[in-house]
């Protein structure tokens, strides 16, 4: 039993952004197909495969570049909570599943206590297929970079003078 636990992991990080929690959440929940506009070198596209944008049970397919490699992920939306600006995706198929038995990531955005802006909290839960597989630290850094690029995109959208 102890062996299995070393394959199971959790990684978390927080990214401070200037955009509102609601706007950032809306981008992933209602307009993930627009994420590629904000991060064109990282996310190449997001297509709705089944269901509706931002609805539990819907299936989306992400095309992205991670560690210099074009990758694909087919995800099911497991949870959406607009009140908490939270969305959870479970990876069903794709490149990540070559190294992980299960992979779930949650994005929760909370308004900062003081002043404008928000904190984006990324929470990854996964089970590796073997000890040889690295923990997904590079993926966590990838999400940090995406968060910052989406933030810049949302701020430029809000300020016509910047676009």
Secondary structure, 3 states (H helix, E strand, C coil): CHHHHHHEEEEEEEEEECCCHHHHHHHHHCCHHHHHHHCCCCEEEEEEEECCCCCCCCEEEEEEEECCEEEEEEEEEEEEECCCCEEEEEEEEEHHHHCEEEEEEEEEEEECCCCCCEEEEEEEEEEECCCCCCCCHHHHHHHHHHHHHHHHHHHHHHCHHHC
